[in-house]
Amino acid sequence: MPIDSGNMKPTLNIGDLIVVQGFSDISEINVGEKPDGDIIVFRRPSNPDELLVQRAINKTPVDGVWYFRTQGDKDPMPYM
């Protein structure tokens, strides 16, 4: 999948290609500020046809569902 925005600069640049790999246990996603948090790909909640690439900086389980706070490496504020 090609990167189409600059929010992950300088880690990922526009036009870079990434390979997305699934995993069996969502609780294994590492969270934290750059460079510790894993980079994840997810659907934008307001537009499920759009994929976002951001760093997982926090996660919280609520009633068996994981909720993530994410942030682009270039962005000054978290996304969710």
C-alpha positions as CSV (number, residue, x, y, z in Angstrom):
1,M,0.0,0.0,0.0
2,P,1.5,3.4,-0.9
3,I,1.7,6.2,1.6
4,D,-0.4,9.2,0.4
5,S,0.1,11.8,3.1
6,G,3.0,13.3,5.0
7,N,1.7,12.8,8.5
8,M,4.2,10.0,9.2
9,K,7.3,12.0,8.1
10,P,10.2,11.4,8.5
11,T,9.5,7.7,9.3
12,L,7.4,7.2,6.1
13,N,7.3,9.6,3.1
14,I,4.7,10.1,0.5
15,G,5.1,7.4,-2.1
16,D,6.8,4.9,0.2
17,L,5.3,1.4,0.0
18,I,4.4,-0.5,3.1
19,V,3.5,-4.2,3.6
20,V,0.6,-4.7,6.0
21,Q,0.7,-7.9,8.1
22,G,-2.1,-9.2,10.3
23,F,-1.6,-10.7,13.7
24,S,-3.5,-13.1,15.9
25,D,-3.7,-11.1,19.2
26,I,-4.5,-7.4,19.1
27,S,-3.2,-7.0,22.6
28,E,0.3,-7.6,21.3
29,I,0.3,-4.2,19.5
30,N,3.0,-2.1,21.2
31,V,2.0,1.5,22.1
32,G,4.1,4.5,22.9
33,E,5.7,7.6,21.5
34,K,8.0,7.3,18.4
35,P,9.8,5.0,18.0
36,D,8.3,2.6,20.5
37,G,4.7,2.4,19.3
38,D,3.8,0.1,16.4
39,I,2.6,1.7,13.2
40,I,-0.9,0.5,12.4
41,V,-3.3,0.7,9.5
42,F,-7.0,1.2,10.2
43,R,-10.2,2.6,8.6
44,R,-11.0,6.2,9.3
45,P,-14.1,6.1,11.5
46,S,-15.8,8.9,9.7
47,N,-15.0,7.4,6.2
48,P,-14.5,3.6,6.3
49,D,-13.3,3.6,2.7
50,E,-10.2,5.6,3.7
51,L,-7.2,3.9,5.3
52,L,-5.1,5.7,7.9
53,V,-1.4,4.9,8.7
54,Q,-0.5,6.1,12.2
55,R,1.5,5.2,15.3
56,A,-0.3,3.5,18.2
57,I,0.4,5.6,21.3
58,N,-2.2,4.3,23.7
59,K,-4.7,1.4,23.9
60,T,-7.6,0.6,26.3
61,P,-9.8,-2.5,26.5
62,V,-13.5,-1.7,27.2
63,D,-15.9,-4.7,27.4
64,G,-13.6,-6.9,25.3
65,V,-13.0,-4.3,22.6
66,W,-9.7,-2.5,22.2
67,Y,-9.6,1.2,21.6
68,F,-6.5,2.9,20.3
69,R,-5.2,6.5,20.4
70,T,-3.0,7.1,17.4
71,Q,-0.7,9.9,16.1
72,G,1.2,10.6,13.0
73,D,4.9,11.1,13.6
74,K,4.7,14.6,12.1
75,D,1.3,15.5,13.8
76,P,1.4,17.7,17.0
77,M,-1.7,16.1,18.4
78,P,-3.1,12.5,18.6
79,Y,-5.9,11.5,16.2
80,M,-8.2,9.5,18.4
